[in-house]
Amino acid sequence: MIAAVRSQSLTIPPFFFVDPYGYPLPVPMLRRLLTLPKAEVLVNLMWYRINMDLGKTLAWDRIDALFGHNDWILQNFDEMSGSARERTFIDYFQKEVGAPFHVPSDDQ
């Protein structure tokens, strides 16, 4: 798929609207999408579900799949709550994706 889009992206800027958690699309794939010329990726990050799963060790395999590794555990999200937890998770997600821009949240 990436090769097909890459061949067309010189004339047509690609735009992707993704829900990487609800429809599993791992961070490494998002990084590849961002390497396409003129590509834009709009990520719908379903915080409510992710936040619930952060508290359930049985669901951690879904979060591992999202990031492509389990290093996210070292961020100690379980020691945070509320908007601090959400903001820290989003910052970590953005760093992992390598996104140069993001839409600020209401509290920024």
C-alpha positions in Angstrom: 0.0 0.0 0.0 2.7 2.5 0.9 4.5 1.9 -2.4 1.3 2.5 -4.3 0.7 5.8 -2.5 4.3 6.8 -2.8 4.2 6.5 -6.6 1.1 8.8 -6.7 2.2 11.2 -4.0 4.3 13.3 -6.3 1.2 14.7 -7.9 -1.5 13.9 -5.3 -0.8 14.8 -1.6 -2.0 11.9 0.5 -4.2 12.4 3.5 -4.8 9.7 6.1 -7.5 9.7 8.8 -6.6 7.0 11.2 -7.8 5.5 14.5 -4.7 3.6 15.5 -6.2 2.0 18.6 -9.7 1.1 17.5 -8.5 -0.2 14.1 -5.0 -1.3 15.0 -2.4 0.7 13.1 0.9 0.6 14.9 3.1 3.6 15.5 5.8 2.2 13.2 3.3 2.3 10.3 2.3 5.9 11.2 6.0 6.9 11.0 6.1 5.3 7.5 3.0 7.2 6.4 4.7 10.5 7.5 7.7 9.8 5.3 5.5 10.1 2.2 6.0 13.4 0.3 3.4 16.0 1.3 1.5 13.4 3.5 -0.8 14.5 6.2 -2.0 12.2 8.9 -5.0 13.0 11.2 -5.0 10.7 14.2 -8.2 10.1 16.1 -6.7 8.9 19.4 -9.5 7.3 21.5 -8.3 8.4 24.9 -11.3 7.1 26.9 -10.6 3.5 25.8 -6.8 3.8 26.0 -7.1 5.2 29.5 -9.3 2.3 30.6 -6.8 -0.2 29.1 -3.8 1.5 30.8 -5.4 0.3 34.1 -5.9 -3.3 33.0 -2.8 -5.5 32.7 -4.8 -8.0 30.6 -5.3 -5.2 27.9 -1.7 -4.2 27.8 -1.0 -6.3 24.7 -3.2 -3.9 22.8 -1.1 -1.0 23.9 2.1 -2.9 23.1 0.7 -3.5 19.6 -0.1 0.2 19.2 3.5 1.2 20.0 5.2 -1.8 18.5 6.9 -2.4 21.9 6.3 -2.3 25.6 8.6 0.5 26.6 5.6 2.7 27.2 5.3 1.0 30.6 8.3 2.9 31.7 6.4 6.2 31.4 4.5 5.3 34.7 1.1 6.4 33.4 -0.4 4.4 36.3 1.0 7.0 38.7 -0.9 9.8 37.0 -4.6 10.7 36.7 -6.9 13.1 34.9 -5.6 15.6 32.4 -1.9 15.1 33.4 -2.1 11.5 32.5 -3.8 12.3 29.2 -1.4 15.0 28.3 1.6 12.9 29.2 0.3 10.0 27.1 -0.4 12.3 24.1 3.1 13.8 24.4 4.6 10.3 24.5 2.5 9.1 21.5 3.5 12.2 19.5 7.2 11.6 20.3 6.9 7.9 19.3 5.2 8.8 16.0 7.7 11.6 15.3 5.0 14.0 14.4 6.3 17.5 13.8 3.0 19.1 14.6 -0.1 18.4 16.7 -3.4 20.1 17.5 -3.2 21.5 21.0 -5.7 20.3 23.5 -8.1 22.6 25.3 -5.8 22.9 28.3 -2.8 24.2 26.3 
